Amino acid sequence: MKEANDSGMQRSLPSEFYRSSETFAQEKEKIFCLEWFCAAREEQIPAPGDFLALNVLGESVLVVRTKEGEVKAHYNVCRHRGSRLVPEPEDDSSANIKLLGGVLGANGIRCPYHLWTYALDGKLLNAPYTKEDEGFCKADFSLYPVGVELWGGFIFLNLTPERAAREGKTLRGCFGDAMERVKRYPLANLRSARRIVYDVAANWKIILENYNECYHCGAVHPELCDVVPAFRQQGGATLEWEQGIPHKEGAVTFTWTGKTDRAPFPGLDENEKVRHKGELIYPNLMLSLACDHVAAFTLWPQRPNRTTVICDFLFHPTETRKPSFDPSDAVGFWDLVNRQDWEICKRVQQGTQARVHEFGYYAPMEELSLDIRRYVLDRLK
């Protein structure tokens, strides 16, 4: 990718990458069908038999909790004639994610067409009127597997697990640095106290680029910058994410006042008790970490100009069990900041439609935003 001019600013991805159906289809095949991506929280399927039916850019996937307590995932398609095993909800803005949850039958997953029945781990248990002594082998007809790895209470999936294993593509191998940077946050123990589902009129990459820079913060987020003045200083050029971003004097978290009566997570170091950290785990998980709560954003691309964003607000069970627990100070503040982001992302999406806009530019303080360019181009070749 060539530099745009002598100013030192580099070009963004071509505008076609944000509006083209052909590029969107390539991203499905070469990113979401090959890479590990975040799908859900473990707490969504707490008991054996609990499941989620997910639509991943058109691929239907079942995520289940087995009798042994393991998390398994399979393509939602019967090996016999291809019937959907579990229907997906219709005419719902969140249908492409969530999704149908509930409890499968005690005997496993039963196809409604010819009653082929599978164990929760995907093995075929019964195919009516077939006999193994006549050449039929149940072991040959397990459900098509989807790779599963767990980290921090999150469920990650890989739609081509055999290829991932062959290439040694593990979750830790892909995201080990990010895992290390947030290792003191008790992510696996946290629980969602509130969830907001947003329909954002922007390409998923625009949302990630926006998350990865604070050049826009002074103009777009005045309330946020009041709590974290460092976000508007020099366009965010001097932010030190490794150490964490300091709040204003007396503030420790993302609320309207920057204060909270919730205790900091156990195990945090002194910086993490008073500073904010953020992580972007490609392709679809954004984590914003405060001392008392975590905002976890999962992105689900729908179309080139549409993305569903699920925001879970995670708190420590010690706090959520208190009679006085009320997450609205953090949730309300985040909801405002989120909607400010989604509105500006929509405007960027609209701008990419202009016939004269072939590409954008990255200012020097937007170096992190170049990551999406490198990430996508490396995979789309």
ROFIRO-300084 format. One line per field, with one value per residue (C-alpha): residue in one letter; x, y, z. Coordinates in nm, 2 decimals. Layout:
BEGIN
r = a;...
xx = X;...
yy = Y;...
zz = Z;...
This chain:
BEGIN
r = m;k;e;a;n;d;s;g;m;q;r;s;l;p;s;e;f;y;r;s;s;e;t;f;a;q;e;k;e;k;i;f;c;l;e;w;f;c;a;a;r;e;e;q;i;p;a;p;g;d;f;l;a;l;n;v;l;g;e;s;v;l;v;v;r;t;k;e;g;e;v;k;a;h;y;n;v;c;r;h;r;g;s;r;l;v;p;e;p;e;d;d;s;s;a;n;i;k;l;l;g;g;v;l;g;a;n;g;i;r;c;p;y;h;l;w;t;y;a;l;d;g;k;l;l;n;a;p;y;t;k;e;d;e;g;f;c;k;a;d;f;s;l;y;p;v;g;v;e;l;w;g;g;f;i;f;l;n;l;t;p;e;r;a;a;r;e;g;k;t;l;r;g;c;f;g;d;a;m;e;r;v;k;r;y;p;l;a;n;l;r;s;a;r;r;i;v;y;d;v;a;a;n;w;k;i;i;l;e;n;y;n;e;c;y;h;c;g;a;v;h;p;e;l;c;d;v;v;p;a;f;r;q;q;g;g;a;t;l;e;w;e;q;g;i;p;h;k;e;g;a;v;t;f;t;w;t;g;k;t;d;r;a;p;f;p;g;l;d;e;n;e;k;v;r;h;k;g;e;l;i;y;p;n;l;m;l;s;l;a;c;d;h;v;a;a;f;t;l;w;p;q;r;p;n;r;t;t;v;i;c;d;f;l;f;h;p;t;e;t;r;k;p;s;f;d;p;s;d;a;v;g;f;w;d;l;v;n;r;q;d;w;e;i;c;k;r;v;q;q;g;t;q;a;r;v;h;e;f;g;y;y;a;p;m;e;e;l;s;l;d;i;r;r;y;v;l;d;r;l;k
xx = 0.00;0.16;0.19;-0.06;0.18;0.48;0.28;0.36;0.00;-0.08;-0.38;-0.66;-0.81;-0.98;-1.34;-1.46;-1.35;-1.62;-1.90;-1.84;-2.05;-1.77;-1.52;-1.77;-1.80;-1.42;-1.40;-1.65;-1.44;-1.09;-1.14;-1.46;-1.44;-1.07;-0.99;-1.09;-1.37;-1.56;-1.91;-2.06;-2.00;-1.99;-2.25;-2.51;-2.50;-2.45;-2.61;-2.58;-2.82;-2.82;-2.74;-2.71;-2.80;-2.58;-2.58;-2.22;-2.24;-2.49;-2.34;-2.57;-2.38;-2.50;-2.30;-2.40;-2.30;-2.26;-2.35;-1.99;-2.00;-1.78;-1.86;-1.90;-2.00;-2.14;-2.28;-2.66;-2.72;-2.83;-2.58;-2.87;-3.05;-2.92;-3.22;-3.17;-3.16;-3.27;-3.46;-3.34;-3.57;-3.70;-3.77;-3.56;-3.28;-3.07;-3.17;-2.84;-2.67;-2.88;-3.03;-3.23;-3.13;-3.29;-3.25;-3.21;-3.37;-3.21;-3.13;-2.94;-3.01;-3.29;-3.35;-3.72;-3.71;-3.62;-3.55;-3.17;-3.05;-2.71;-2.53;-2.45;-2.09;-2.20;-2.18;-2.47;-2.67;-2.96;-3.07;-3.40;-3.42;-3.05;-2.83;-2.46;-2.42;-2.54;-2.25;-2.39;-2.14;-2.26;-1.91;-1.91;-2.20;-2.12;-2.22;-1.98;-1.76;-1.68;-1.36;-1.41;-1.16;-1.24;-1.07;-1.18;-1.53;-1.56;-1.64;-1.43;-1.52;-1.33;-1.54;-1.25;-1.11;-0.91;-0.73;-0.66;-0.52;-0.31;-0.17;-0.11;-0.35;-0.45;-0.63;-0.33;-0.10;-0.32;-0.40;-0.14;-0.01;-0.35;-0.42;-0.10;-0.18;-0.52;-0.42;-0.49;-0.86;-1.08;-1.27;-1.37;-1.54;-1.73;-2.10;-2.31;-2.54;-2.68;-2.67;-2.74;-2.77;-2.70;-2.78;-2.50;-2.52;-2.15;-1.90;-1.75;-1.40;-1.50;-1.61;-1.28;-1.08;-1.28;-1.22;-0.85;-0.78;-0.87;-0.80;-1.18;-1.24;-1.22;-1.48;-1.71;-1.70;-1.70;-1.85;-1.59;-1.30;-1.43;-1.37;-1.05;-0.89;-0.59;-0.82;-0.83;-0.47;-0.27;-0.53;-0.45;-0.10;0.06;-0.17;0.02;-0.22;0.02;0.02;-0.34;-0.49;-0.53;-0.86;-0.91;-0.82;-1.03;-1.18;-1.12;-1.37;-1.61;-1.92;-2.08;-1.86;-1.57;-1.63;-1.80;-1.89;-1.80;-1.48;-1.20;-1.15;-0.92;-0.57;-0.53;-0.20;-0.19;-0.22;-0.51;-0.71;-0.71;-0.65;-0.85;-0.72;-0.85;-0.79;-0.90;-0.89;-0.94;-1.17;-1.47;-1.40;-1.34;-1.26;-1.27;-1.15;-1.21;-1.12;-1.49;-1.64;-1.56;-1.75;-1.72;-1.83;-1.89;-1.93;-2.14;-2.11;-2.45;-2.39;-2.12;-2.29;-2.45;-2.31;-2.48;-2.28;-2.36;-2.23;-2.21;-2.14;-1.95;-1.92;-1.78;-2.04;-1.94;-2.09;-2.38;-2.50;-2.53;-2.89;-2.77;-2.61;-2.70;-2.50;-2.68;-2.41;-2.16;-2.42;-2.58;-2.25;-2.13;-2.46;-2.41;-2.05;-2.14;-2.42;-2.18;-1.94;-2.21;-2.34;-1.99;-1.92;-2.25;-2.13;-1.80;-1.99;-2.20;-1.89;-1.74;-2.03;-1.92;-1.78;-1.48;-1.38;-1.14;-0.96;-0.90;-0.59;-0.43;-0.29;0.03;-0.16;-0.38;-0.10;-0.30;-0.58;-0.34;-0.37;-0.70;-0.55;-0.26;-0.49;-0.74;-0.49;-0.27;-0.57;-0.74;-0.40
yy = 0.00;0.32;0.64;0.90;1.19;1.35;1.43;1.09;0.99;0.65;0.54;0.34;0.04;0.13;0.25;-0.06;-0.27;-0.10;-0.12;-0.41;-0.73;-0.92;-0.81;-0.89;-1.25;-1.28;-1.17;-1.44;-1.71;-1.60;-1.45;-1.57;-1.92;-1.96;-1.76;-1.79;-1.55;-1.47;-1.62;-1.60;-1.61;-1.94;-1.82;-1.82;-2.20;-2.28;-2.63;-2.96;-2.94;-2.56;-2.44;-2.14;-2.14;-1.89;-1.75;-1.67;-1.48;-1.73;-2.04;-2.19;-2.32;-2.50;-2.43;-2.68;-2.77;-3.15;-3.38;-3.38;-3.00;-2.94;-2.68;-2.83;-2.68;-2.83;-2.71;-2.70;-2.95;-3.32;-3.55;-3.74;-3.50;-3.17;-3.05;-2.78;-2.95;-2.64;-2.35;-1.99;-1.71;-1.50;-1.13;-1.02;-0.77;-0.99;-1.32;-1.35;-1.39;-1.53;-1.67;-1.94;-2.07;-2.33;-2.70;-2.98;-3.32;-3.53;-3.78;-3.53;-3.35;-3.50;-3.41;-3.33;-3.48;-3.85;-3.86;-3.91;-3.85;-3.72;-3.69;-3.34;-3.40;-3.47;-3.84;-4.02;-4.22;-4.35;-4.36;-4.54;-4.86;-4.87;-5.16;-5.15;-5.51;-5.42;-5.18;-4.86;-4.72;-4.46;-4.33;-4.20;-3.97;-3.75;-3.39;-3.16;-3.02;-2.66;-2.58;-2.45;-2.28;-2.10;-1.81;-1.56;-1.69;-1.63;-1.90;-1.88;-2.08;-2.19;-2.30;-2.50;-2.68;-2.95;-2.68;-2.48;-2.79;-2.87;-2.51;-2.50;-2.21;-2.21;-1.94;-1.86;-1.86;-1.59;-1.38;-1.47;-1.11;-0.97;-1.25;-1.17;-0.80;-0.86;-1.16;-1.00;-0.92;-1.21;-1.23;-1.59;-1.52;-1.21;-1.22;-1.01;-0.78;-0.61;-0.66;-0.41;-0.51;-0.24;-0.23;-0.02;0.12;0.07;-0.19;-0.40;-0.27;0.09;0.01;-0.16;0.12;0.37;0.17;0.15;0.53;0.83;1.10;1.14;1.14;1.51;1.59;1.29;1.21;1.52;1.33;1.06;1.31;1.49;1.16;1.07;1.40;1.21;1.10;1.45;1.55;1.57;1.37;1.07;1.05;1.00;0.73;0.44;0.15;-0.10;0.08;0.20;0.54;0.76;0.92;1.27;1.34;1.13;0.92;0.54;0.41;0.48;0.62;0.97;1.09;0.85;0.71;0.40;0.22;-0.11;-0.27;-0.31;-0.66;-0.87;-0.92;-0.60;-0.41;-0.05;0.10;-0.12;0.00;0.35;0.33;0.22;-0.05;-0.16;-0.46;-0.54;-0.91;-0.96;-1.01;-0.93;-0.88;-0.54;-0.53;-0.21;-0.28;-0.07;-0.16;-0.26;-0.36;-0.47;-0.37;-0.66;-0.59;-0.87;-0.77;-0.97;-0.85;-0.86;-0.68;-0.45;-0.16;-0.33;-0.47;-0.60;-0.52;-0.70;-0.52;-0.72;-0.53;-0.77;-0.73;-0.94;-1.18;-1.04;-0.71;-0.84;-1.04;-0.73;-0.60;-0.25;-0.35;-0.12;-0.12;0.17;0.43;0.24;0.11;0.45;0.61;0.35;0.36;0.73;0.68;0.38;0.56;0.85;0.60;0.43;0.76;0.87;0.53;0.56;0.89;0.74;0.45;0.71;0.89;0.58;0.57;0.90;0.84;1.07;0.88;0.61;0.58;0.76;0.86;0.76;1.06;0.98;0.93;0.67;0.42;0.15;0.18;0.05;-0.28;-0.35;-0.28;-0.52;-0.78;-0.78;-0.75;-1.03;-1.27;-1.15;-1.15
zz = 0.00;-0.12;0.09;-0.04;-0.05;0.11;0.42;0.56;0.59;0.45;0.26;0.42;0.25;-0.08;-0.03;-0.22;0.08;0.29;0.04;-0.20;-0.17;-0.34;-0.08;0.19;0.05;0.04;0.41;0.50;0.33;0.41;0.76;0.94;0.79;0.86;1.17;1.54;1.62;1.94;1.95;2.30;2.67;2.85;3.10;2.81;2.82;3.19;3.21;3.01;2.72;2.70;2.35;2.11;1.74;1.57;1.22;1.12;0.79;0.66;0.83;1.10;1.40;1.72;2.04;2.31;2.67;2.69;2.97;3.08;3.10;2.79;2.52;2.17;1.84;1.52;1.19;1.23;0.95;0.96;0.80;0.64;0.41;0.53;0.73;0.99;1.33;1.52;1.36;1.38;1.48;1.19;1.14;1.44;1.42;1.65;1.48;1.31;1.64;1.92;1.85;1.98;2.32;2.54;2.63;2.39;2.45;2.72;2.45;2.24;1.91;1.70;1.34;1.28;0.93;0.97;1.34;1.32;1.67;1.77;2.11;2.23;2.13;1.77;1.75;1.57;1.82;1.61;1.24;1.23;1.02;0.94;1.05;1.11;1.01;0.66;0.60;0.77;1.02;1.27;1.32;0.97;1.02;1.32;1.29;1.10;1.38;1.45;1.65;2.01;2.24;2.56;2.72;2.98;2.99;2.61;2.35;2.04;1.72;1.41;1.11;0.96;1.26;1.07;0.87;1.19;1.35;1.05;1.04;1.42;1.45;1.82;2.00;2.22;1.92;1.76;2.07;2.33;2.36;2.43;2.68;2.86;2.88;3.06;3.26;3.60;3.51;3.63;3.29;3.33;3.67;3.55;3.47;3.23;3.42;3.11;2.74;2.46;2.10;1.85;1.47;1.33;0.97;0.90;0.78;1.05;0.97;1.01;1.36;1.44;1.30;1.51;1.82;1.75;1.77;1.98;1.73;1.71;2.09;2.15;1.88;1.93;2.30;2.52;2.82;2.79;2.76;3.08;3.27;3.07;2.96;2.81;2.53;2.38;2.44;2.11;1.93;2.15;2.01;2.35;2.50;2.66;2.63;2.78;3.11;3.09;3.04;3.35;3.45;3.58;3.94;4.17;3.89;3.85;3.60;3.31;3.48;3.46;3.75;3.70;4.05;4.18;4.50;4.35;4.46;4.21;4.07;4.29;4.16;3.97;3.99;4.11;3.76;3.67;3.98;3.85;3.47;3.17;2.93;2.59;2.36;2.01;1.93;1.56;1.39;1.61;1.99;2.15;2.52;2.73;3.09;3.40;3.76;3.84;3.51;3.15;2.84;2.58;2.22;1.98;1.61;1.37;1.01;0.83;0.50;0.37;0.53;0.83;1.15;1.47;1.78;2.10;2.41;2.74;3.06;3.29;3.66;3.95;4.11;4.45;4.34;4.15;4.45;4.67;4.72;4.63;4.30;4.02;3.69;3.54;3.61;3.39;3.14;3.08;3.03;2.79;2.60;2.53;2.42;2.20;2.02;1.95;1.80;1.59;1.45;1.34;1.19;1.00;0.86;0.75;0.58;0.40;0.29;0.13;-0.11;-0.27;-0.63;-0.56;-0.24;-0.35;-0.01;0.32;0.50;0.84;1.03;1.23;1.56;1.39;1.36;1.54;1.28;1.02;1.19;1.02;0.68;0.75;0.90;0.61;0.32;0.46;0.46;0.13;-0.04
